[in-house]
Amino acid sequence: MGTLRGLHLEVATLAAGPPRFRAHGSRDAWSVLARDVVANGGRLVSLWASDRRPLGEGYAVNAAYALAEGLLWVSLPLAADQQGYPDLAALFPAASRLQRMMRDLHGLEALGAEDTRPRLQHGHWPADLHPLRHDARADAGVADPGGEAYAFVPVRGEGVHEIAVGPVHAGIIEPGHFRFSVVGEKVLRLEERLGYKHKGIAARFETLAPLDAHRLAGRVSGDSTVAYSYAYCMALESAWRQSAPPRAEWLRALALERERVANHLGDLGALGNDAALGFGLAQFSRLKEDWLRVNAALTGHRLLMDYVVPGGVAREPDASLLAALPGQHAALRDALVPLADIYSSHAGLQDRFVTTGRVTPALAGALGLTGLAARASGHAVDLRAWHPTPPYTALGVRVATERNGDVAARVAVRFAELTESLRLLDGLVAGLPDGPSHLPLAPRAGCAEGIGWIEGWRGEVLVALELDDAGALRRCHCHDPSWHNWPLLEHAVMGNIVPDFPLINKSFNLSYAGVDL
């Protein structure tokens, strides 16, 4: 692999999953490798830190890069008294917020970084407390909330004023603050601030047994429960050098595609409603409800929670239900045809959708947009096709892409992905192999590492595991594609009018919960 430049590389011997590689490097190698990744067209997938001092080591900064050959997980070890590492944001803009998160949670500084503002630290805990350090004080208390205000980037000029929205919203939406700088109705700049829940998920993982923690992974972002639990199980199975049986892999993919369909149905209805087409919301809500009821009958949960488990799936679907699935697929396919025609030809919708919230292919590539939003901006990256694994290797995935990068393009990608998922689901039912759908995993002695990488409905979901000598979870890092896409949403809103923000926001439908760990 030309991007490795002589770094020690350990190739994981995995029975299933995308190609994954492991490397450890020096401070100089860390920066050289990052430049090589850029030069070779690679992407930063995630960035996180680990506290390895209980093992007699120091800290470690970890990066996961997407390369043509697969996923590279590289670590930069730091001495116990060394809390700085070379900045990556100059090469990968998406690294900036991840580095700020690492500073809040571990106290590690990105040397040379331009933006050092807190990301998850909202003044709710003492400034010297870093929750993911192993010596963090559980009784540290709550900081004085009257401290220094967060430094939003100011916009100045004649007629400029700010609109503050949130963090508390109506209904059940997660908290998030949006600061608009506007002239009249035109948005000059948007800056969002998230992470208000302080859920403590990353620390909670360290208290769970590896065979139980998939349930917590599946609750990082509830609309992606299959993707997260699947990625967690892939990581654990790779750490223990085991795999799920073939039938389980096909059933996992079936659940993953059903999750994709459910979310696209919900979003298409909401997008119609945000553009004043209540008919669209009514129709897609009806279709989604029918879909969720079959989910419940098939897996025991409407949202498919706790279905993907280490070693396979939690239950074998009823044979009669499996046999009836192609009929449901056909009915939904038929229902989508007139709805797609209405959405593409309705003058009111097209007036609101076309050119609204545009992200050009060049901007998407420069800032690291990922998932369905990237595919709507001309970047045909989909792990199911790019690094296919069973059963996708047998089925083939036709990647849906558009180039205009606006709300209309993101709507078109959703319709195309619905059609493709229904085709894949037919293939999954028809080709489902015989055999067990679950095999118990045998814990592996000694320290172990594993990483899972899944194309969820929103984009790439990654879970990285570190286990200690006793087999306990030392670190579980969960990465949501929204980390990459929130900055692009801010760019997409610029130049549009304030009333279009809900429409642009829903066209991305990013996760608040997935970036608040």
C-alpha positions as semicolon CSV with decimal commas, in nm:
position;residue;x (nm);y (nm);z (nm)
1;M;0,000;0,000;0,000
2;G;0,168;0,317;-0,121
3;T;0,013;0,537;0,147
4;L;0,189;0,362;0,434
5;R;0,543;0,490;0,369
6;G;0,715;0,216;0,564
7;L;0,492;0,222;0,872
8;H;0,458;-0,113;1,046
9;L;0,135;-0,261;0,915
10;E;-0,062;-0,545;1,063
11;V;-0,334;-0,679;0,833
12;A;-0,636;-0,815;1,015
13;T;-0,728;-1,170;0,918
14;L;-1,106;-1,139;0,917
15;A;-1,360;-1,386;0,783
16;A;-1,603;-1,109;0,691
17;G;-1,618;-0,734;0,666
18;P;-1,438;-0,472;0,459
19;P;-1,054;-0,485;0,439
20;R;-0,918;-0,334;0,759
21;F;-0,557;-0,258;0,843
22;R;-0,376;-0,157;1,162
23;A;-0,069;0,064;1,196
24;H;0,128;0,241;1,470
25;G;0,348;0,539;1,391
26;S;0,575;0,806;1,531
27;R;0,487;1,175;1,549
28;D;0,663;1,238;1,217
29;A;0,497;0,937;1,055
30;W;0,157;1,061;1,175
31;S;0,186;1,378;0,969
32;V;0,356;1,213;0,671
33;L;0,086;0,948;0,650
34;A;-0,190;1,209;0,664
35;R;-0,035;1,393;0,369
36;D;0,002;1,067;0,179
37;V;-0,365;0,984;0,238
38;V;-0,462;1,317;0,083
39;A;-0,223;1,268;-0,209
40;N;-0,372;0,925;-0,280
41;G;-0,734;1,041;-0,269
42;G;-0,808;0,896;0,075
43;R;-1,048;1,033;0,333
44;L;-1,052;1,080;0,710
45;V;-1,332;0,866;0,854
46;S;-1,283;0,933;1,225
47;L;-1,047;1,066;1,490
48;W;-1,046;0,976;1,860
49;A;-0,827;0,934;2,167
50;S;-0,758;0,656;2,417
51;D;-0,619;0,668;2,771
52;R;-0,384;0,371;2,804
53;R;-0,217;0,473;3,128
54;P;-0,375;0,190;3,329
55;L;-0,171;-0,044;3,105
56;G;0,151;0,139;3,186
57;E;0,137;0,338;2,862
58;G;0,029;0,695;2,789
59;Y;-0,240;0,833;2,568
60;A;-0,299;0,744;2,206
61;V;-0,451;0,947;1,927
62;N;-0,625;0,733;1,666
63;A;-0,728;0,806;1,309
64;A;-0,925;0,593;1,066
65;Y;-0,864;0,659;0,698
66;A;-1,066;0,532;0,402
67;L;-0,827;0,421;0,127
68;A;-0,877;0,244;-0,203
69;E;-0,743;-0,070;-0,032
70;G;-0,975;-0,049;0,269
71;L;-0,983;0,111;0,614
72;L;-0,657;0,201;0,789
73;W;-0,660;0,247;1,167
74;V;-0,341;0,423;1,275
75;S;-0,241;0,519;1,630
76;L;0,004;0,780;1,753
77;P;0,127;0,682;2,104
78;L;0,185;0,970;2,345
79;A;0,384;0,955;2,666
80;A;0,187;0,991;2,988
81;D;0,308;1,351;3,025
82;Q;0,270;1,433;2,657
83;Q;-0,066;1,584;2,568
84;G;-0,006;1,735;2,226
85;Y;-0,016;1,589;1,876
86;P;0,011;1,734;1,523
87;D;-0,301;1,904;1,389
88;L;-0,489;1,728;1,107
89;A;-0,752;1,993;1,036
90;A;-0,525;2,171;0,789
91;L;-0,545;1,859;0,571
92;F;-0,889;1,732;0,670
93;P;-1,131;2,012;0,771
94;A;-1,364;1,755;0,929
95;A;-1,091;1,685;1,187
96;S;-1,141;2,022;1,355
97;R;-1,452;1,938;1,556
98;L;-1,323;1,589;1,634
99;Q;-1,002;1,740;1,772
100;R;-1,205;1,983;1,983
101;M;-1,402;1,686;2,119
102;M;-1,075;1,508;2,209
103;R;-0,957;1,818;2,391
104;D;-1,278;1,830;2,597
105;L;-1,291;1,459;2,678
106;H;-0,918;1,377;2,714
107;G;-0,737;1,709;2,745
108;L;-0,522;1,641;2,439
109;E;-0,423;1,941;2,226
110;A;-0,398;1,952;1,848
111;L;-0,077;2,151;1,805
112;G;-0,115;2,426;1,548
113;A;-0,495;2,403;1,526
114;E;-0,678;2,726;1,447
115;D;-1,002;2,645;1,629
116;T;-0,950;2,546;1,992
117;R;-1,295;2,634;2,124
118;P;-1,469;2,371;2,339
119;R;-1,705;2,138;2,155
120;L;-1,877;1,924;2,417
121;Q;-1,773;2,125;2,722
122;H;-2,052;2,376;2,776
123;G;-1,928;2,496;3,112
124;H;-2,125;2,225;3,290
125;W;-1,820;2,060;3,441
126;P;-1,496;2,205;3,584
127;A;-1,245;2,321;3,323
128;D;-0,979;2,076;3,445
129;L;-1,211;1,774;3,424
130;H;-1,174;1,552;3,117
131;P;-1,440;1,280;3,151
132;L;-1,269;1,003;2,949
133;R;-0,944;1,011;3,141
134;H;-0,925;0,712;3,371
135;D;-0,843;0,936;3,668
136;A;-1,140;1,167;3,606
137;R;-1,318;1,253;3,931
138;A;-1,672;1,121;3,937
139;D;-1,755;1,364;4,220
140;A;-1,612;1,671;4,048
141;G;-1,944;1,851;4,065
142;V;-2,094;2,110;3,833
143;A;-1,914;2,422;3,720
144;D;-2,051;2,773;3,759
145;P;-2,275;2,819;3,452
146;G;-2,207;3,191;3,456
147;G;-1,865;3,154;3,297
148;E;-1,736;3,291;2,969
149;A;-1,987;3,278;2,682
150;Y;-1,918;3,055;2,384
151;A;-1,735;3,245;2,111
152;F;-1,958;3,213;1,807
153;V;-1,789;3,347;1,495
154;P;-1,927;3,700;1,456
155;V;-2,056;3,849;1,133
156;R;-2,051;4,228;1,116
157;G;-2,186;4,480;0,870
158;E;-2,473;4,713;0,804
159;G;-2,809;4,549;0,864
160;V;-2,662;4,224;1,003
161;H;-2,839;4,074;1,300
162;E;-2,847;3,735;1,472
163;I;-3,127;3,486;1,519
164;A;-3,073;3,237;1,798
165;V;-3,268;2,911;1,776
166;G;-3,260;2,650;2,051
167;P;-3,107;2,460;2,217
168;V;-3,452;2,368;2,348
169;H;-3,695;2,282;2,066
170;A;-4,059;2,184;2,052
171;G;-4,164;1,820;2,072
172;I;-3,910;1,543;2,125
173;I;-3,623;1,673;1,910
174;E;-3,273;1,656;2,060
175;P;-3,126;1,984;2,188
176;G;-2,919;2,191;1,948
177;H;-2,840;2,560;1,918
178;F;-2,838;2,733;1,578
179;R;-2,696;3,085;1,547
180;F;-2,799;3,257;1,222
181;S;-2,634;3,578;1,102
182;V;-2,876;3,736;0,856
183;V;-2,954;4,046;0,654
184;G;-3,329;4,057;0,623
185;E;-3,425;3,699;0,540
186;K;-3,095;3,607;0,374
187;V;-2,861;3,387;0,577
188;L;-2,498;3,503;0,571
189;R;-2,371;3,243;0,813
190;L;-2,499;2,961;1,032
191;E;-2,312;2,808;1,322
192;E;-2,456;2,520;1,521
193;R;-2,361;2,400;1,865
194;L;-2,456;2,052;1,986
195;G;-2,366;1,813;2,265
196;Y;-2,598;1,942;2,536
197;K;-2,705;1,603;2,673
198;H;-2,362;1,485;2,797
199;K;-2,493;1,130;2,776
200;G;-2,170;0,966;2,890
201;I;-2,202;0,678;2,644
202;A;-1,827;0,642;2,585
203;A;-1,760;0,602;2,958
204;R;-2,060;0,374;3,005
205;F;-1,914;0,126;2,755
206;E;-1,623;0,065;2,992
207;T;-1,863;-0,074;3,255
208;L;-2,027;-0,329;3,022
209;A;-1,929;-0,680;2,925
210;P;-1,822;-0,702;2,558
211;L;-2,102;-0,947;2,480
212;D;-2,361;-0,705;2,620
213;A;-2,241;-0,368;2,490
214;H;-2,401;-0,405;2,148
215;R;-2,726;-0,291;2,310
216;L;-2,568;0,041;2,409
217;A;-2,410;0,078;2,064
218;G;-2,755;0,037;1,914
219;R;-2,875;0,337;2,114
220;V;-2,605;0,586;2,016
221;S;-2,842;0,719;1,749
222;G;-3,175;0,542;1,753
223;D;-3,253;0,586;1,384
224;S;-2,933;0,394;1,302
225;T;-2,962;0,119;1,560
226;V;-2,890;-0,160;1,309
227;A;-2,587;0,018;1,165
228;Y;-2,433;0,081;1,508
229;S;-2,500;-0,261;1,654
230;Y;-2,378;-0,421;1,329
231;A;-2,056;-0,215;1,339
232;Y;-2,006;-0,301;1,707
233;C;-2,052;-0,673;1,644
234;M;-1,817;-0,657;1,345
235;A;-1,556;-0,491;1,568
236;L;-1,595;-0,746;1,848
237;E;-1,591;-1,042;1,610
238;S;-1,276;-0,911;1,442
239;A;-1,108;-0,852;1,781
240;W;-1,180;-1,212;1,877
241;R;-1,098;-1,343;1,528
242;Q;-1,442;-1,496;1,481
243;S;-1,736;-1,431;1,254
244;A;-2,109;-1,473;1,234
245;P;-2,245;-1,761;1,020
246;P;-2,345;-1,683;0,658
247;R;-2,720;-1,689;0,726
248;A;-2,672;-1,430;1,002
249;E;-2,481;-1,199;0,766
250;W;-2,771;-1,210;0,521
251;L;-3,024;-1,141;0,796
252;R;-2,811;-0,853;0,925
253;A;-2,809;-0,703;0,576
254;L;-3,184;-0,750;0,554
255;A;-3,226;-0,551;0,877
256;L;-2,982;-0,285;0,755
257;E;-3,179;-0,234;0,433
258;R;-3,510;-0,225;0,619
259;E;-3,365;0,046;0,841
260;R;-3,261;0,242;0,532
261;V;-3,609;0,213;0,381
262;A;-3,783;0,324;0,702
263;N;-3,570;0,637;0,734
264;H;-3,605;0,738;0,371
265;L;-3,983;0,698;0,392
266;G;-3,998;0,917;0,701
267;D;-3,772;1,185;0,554
268;L;-3,956;1,206;0,223
269;G;-4,280;1,263;0,406
270;A;-4,126;1,530;0,628
271;L;-3,968;1,703;0,328
272;G;-4,303;1,722;0,155
273;N;-4,459;1,862;0,471
274;D;-4,185;2,126;0,512
275;A;-4,272;2,247;0,163
276;A;-4,646;2,262;0,251
277;L;-4,744;1,936;0,078
278;G;-4,932;1,768;0,361
279;F;-5,041;1,498;0,120
280;G;-4,680;1,376;0,100
281;L;-4,651;1,350;0,478
282;A;-4,977;1,155;0,501
283;Q;-4,881;0,907;0,230
284;F;-4,526;0,842;0,347
285;S;-4,636;0,819;0,710
286;R;-4,883;0,549;0,610
287;L;-4,618;0,359;0,417
288;K;-4,365;0,388;0,699
289;E;-4,616;0,268;0,958
290;D;-4,690;-0,044;0,753
291;W;-4,315;-0,103;0,718
292;L;-4,250;-0,066;1,093
293;R;-4,528;-0,310;1,181
294;V;-4,363;-0,576;0,965
295;N;-4,030;-0,494;1,135
296;A;-4,191;-0,570;1,470
297;A;-4,334;-0,901;1,350
298;L;-4,004;-0,997;1,187
299;T;-3,754;-0,900;1,457
300;G;-3,954;-0,818;1,770
301;H;-3,899;-0,440;1,752
302;R;-4,045;-0,173;1,523
303;L;-3,709;0,003;1,498
304;L;-3,510;-0,325;1,483
305;M;-3,334;-0,262;1,814
306;D;-3,132;-0,546;1,970
307;Y;-3,171;-0,763;1,661
308;V;-2,803;-0,770;1,558
309;V;-2,603;-0,937;1,834
310;P;-2,247;-1,071;1,868
311;G;-2,229;-1,393;1,671
312;G;-2,535;-1,332;1,454
313;V;-2,892;-1,215;1,509
314;A;-3,119;-1,240;1,811
315;R;-3,399;-1,443;1,657
316;E;-3,477;-1,650;1,351
317;P;-3,756;-1,483;1,148
318;D;-4,077;-1,677;1,102
319;A;-4,067;-1,862;0,770
320;S;-4,412;-1,745;0,666
321;L;-4,317;-1,383;0,732
322;L;-4,002;-1,419;0,523
323;A;-4,206;-1,570;0,241
324;A;-4,447;-1,274;0,253
325;L;-4,177;-1,005;0,238
326;P;-4,149;-0,989;-0,144
327;G;-4,519;-0,905;-0,153
328;Q;-4,462;-0,610;0,081
329;H;-4,165;-0,500;-0,129
330;A;-4,376;-0,508;-0,446
331;A;-4,659;-0,312;-0,285
332;L;-4,421;-0,042;-0,164
333;R;-4,247;-0,029;-0,502
334;D;-4,583;0,027;-0,672
335;A;-4,678;0,299;-0,422
336;L;-4,352;0,485;-0,476
337;V;-4,396;0,527;-0,852
338;P;-4,679;0,786;-0,840
339;L;-4,529;0,956;-0,534
340;A;-4,193;1,001;-0,710
341;D;-4,378;1,146;-1,007
342;I;-4,569;1,390;-0,786
343;Y;-4,254;1,504;-0,605
344;S;-4,061;1,557;-0,930
345;S;-4,341;1,739;-1,113
346;H;-4,520;1,937;-0,842
347;A;-4,445;2,303;-0,917
348;G;-4,463;2,410;-0,553
349;L;-4,221;2,142;-0,436
350;Q;-3,976;2,200;-0,718
351;D;-3,978;2,573;-0,647
352;R;-3,873;2,499;-0,288
353;F;-3,635;2,211;-0,367
354;V;-3,434;2,310;-0,674
355;T;-3,114;2,513;-0,601
356;T;-3,204;2,526;-0,230
357;G;-2,928;2,431;0,013
358;R;-2,677;2,347;-0,259
359;V;-2,342;2,182;-0,182
360;T;-2,126;2,166;-0,494
361;P;-1,922;1,854;-0,571
362;A;-1,603;2,054;-0,518
363;L;-1,708;2,176;-0,173
364;A;-1,834;1,832;-0,076
365;G;-1,496;1,681;-0,163
366;A;-1,293;1,954;0,004
367;L;-1,480;1,939;0,336
368;G;-1,538;1,563;0,349
369;L;-1,912;1,526;0,301
370;T;-2,019;1,164;0,334
371;G;-2,316;0,932;0,293
372;L;-2,633;1,004;0,098
373;A;-2,562;1,380;0,105
374;A;-2,226;1,320;-0,063
375;R;-2,388;1,099;-0,326
376;A;-2,631;1,385;-0,400
377;S;-2,325;1,606;-0,460
378;G;-2,157;1,381;-0,713
379;H;-1,950;1,157;-0,486
380;A;-2,048;0,794;-0,547
381;V;-1,904;0,655;-0,222
382;D;-2,105;0,370;-0,071
383;L;-1,929;0,095;0,127
384;R;-2,183;-0,159;0,004
385;A;-2,042;-0,110;-0,347
386;W;-1,695;0,031;-0,279
387;H;-1,584;-0,242;-0,035
388;P;-1,867;-0,496;-0,064
389;T;-1,894;-0,777;0,187
390;P;-2,124;-1,078;0,193
391;P;-2,405;-1,070;0,101
392;Y;-2,354;-0,750;-0,102
393;T;-2,077;-0,921;-0,299
394;A;-2,341;-1,159;-0,434
395;L;-2,612;-0,899;-0,493
396;G;-2,424;-0,597;-0,624
397;V;-2,527;-0,245;-0,527
398;R;-2,621;0,023;-0,780
399;V;-2,508;0,348;-0,621
400;A;-2,756;0,633;-0,658
401;T;-2,593;0,968;-0,737
402;E;-2,689;1,321;-0,835
403;R;-2,463;1,619;-0,901
404;N;-2,660;1,931;-0,817
405;G;-2,623;1,887;-0,439
406;D;-2,946;2,070;-0,353
407;V;-3,259;1,958;-0,168
408;A;-3,398;1,823;-0,496
409;A;-3,088;1,608;-0,545
410;R;-3,103;1,470;-0,193
411;V;-3,472;1,386;-0,246
412;A;-3,390;1,213;-0,576
413;V;-3,117;1,005;-0,410
414;R;-3,362;0,894;-0,143
415;F;-3,616;0,778;-0,402
416;A;-3,344;0,592;-0,596
417;E;-3,207;0,430;-0,281
418;L;-3,555;0,314;-0,183
419;T;-3,593;0,139;-0,519
420;E;-3,247;-0,017;-0,488
421;S;-3,304;-0,132;-0,130
422;L;-3,626;-0,304;-0,234
423;R;-3,435;-0,485;-0,508
424;L;-3,167;-0,587;-0,258
425;L;-3,429;-0,704;-0,010
426;D;-3,585;-0,927;-0,274
427;G;-3,241;-1,076;-0,337
428;L;-3,174;-1,122;0,034
429;V;-3,497;-1,316;0,082
430;A;-3,446;-1,526;-0,232
431;G;-3,082;-1,608;-0,159
432;L;-3,098;-1,649;0,218
433;P;-2,870;-1,946;0,295
434;D;-2,961;-2,228;0,526
435;G;-2,782;-2,287;0,853
436;P;-2,771;-2,127;1,197
437;S;-2,843;-1,757;1,239
438;H;-2,631;-1,730;1,554
439;L;-2,316;-1,892;1,693
440;P;-2,187;-1,805;2,043
441;L;-1,859;-1,615;2,046
442;A;-1,570;-1,741;2,257
443;P;-1,387;-1,455;2,433
444;R;-1,023;-1,427;2,330
445;A;-0,759;-1,402;2,603
446;G;-0,530;-1,100;2,622
447;C;-0,549;-0,749;2,483
448;A;-0,735;-0,726;2,155
449;E;-0,853;-0,463;1,911
450;G;-1,125;-0,461;1,649
451;I;-1,298;-0,215;1,421
452;G;-1,632;-0,222;1,239
453;W;-1,723;-0,013;0,935
454;I;-2,077;-0,010;0,798
455;E;-2,269;0,195;0,541
456;G;-2,570;0,307;0,740
457;W;-2,861;0,491;0,583
458;R;-2,707;0,829;0,668
459;G;-2,347;0,736;0,583
460;E;-2,045;0,554;0,726
461;V;-2,077;0,431;1,084
462;L;-1,758;0,321;1,258
463;V;-1,701;0,145;1,590
464;A;-1,351;0,081;1,726
465;L;-1,286;-0,143;2,026
466;E;-0,992;-0,190;2,259
467;L;-1,004;-0,475;2,513
468;D;-0,762;-0,524;2,803
469;D;-0,582;-0,835;2,931
470;A;-0,889;-0,944;3,125
471;G;-1,108;-0,913;2,816
472;A;-1,292;-0,604;2,944
473;L;-1,374;-0,305;2,725
474;R;-1,103;-0,045;2,767
475;R;-1,234;0,190;2,497
476;C;-1,526;0,185;2,255
477;H;-1,537;0,470;2,007
478;C;-1,854;0,519;1,801
479;H;-1,843;0,756;1,505
480;D;-2,148;0,902;1,334
481;P;-2,127;1,044;0,979
482;S;-2,297;1,357;1,109
483;W;-1,960;1,471;1,247
484;H;-1,854;1,528;0,885
485;N;-2,184;1,658;0,757
486;W;-2,286;1,921;1,014
487;P;-2,023;2,168;0,881
488;L;-2,155;2,115;0,527
489;L;-2,509;2,190;0,644
490;E;-2,381;2,526;0,767
491;H;-2,240;2,596;0,420
492;A;-2,557;2,472;0,248
493;V;-2,770;2,727;0,432
494;M;-2,558;3,029;0,334
495;G;-2,728;3,248;0,077
496;N;-3,069;3,093;0,135
497;I;-3,356;3,250;0,324
498;V;-3,431;3,169;0,687
499;P;-3,763;2,988;0,612
500;D;-3,572;2,739;0,396
501;F;-3,359;2,621;0,687
502;P;-3,604;2,352;0,809
503;L;-3,622;2,215;0,455
504;I;-3,242;2,210;0,411
505;N;-3,193;2,066;0,758
506;K;-3,439;1,783;0,694
507;S;-3,284;1,707;0,355
508;F;-2,962;1,616;0,541
509;N;-3,140;1,485;0,855
510;L;-2,823;1,471;1,064
511;S;-2,799;1,314;1,407
512;Y;-2,786;1,530;1,720
513;A;-2,747;1,225;1,944
514;G;-2,467;1,066;1,739
515;V;-2,228;1,353;1,816
516;D;-2,306;1,372;2,189
517;L;-2,124;1,081;2,351
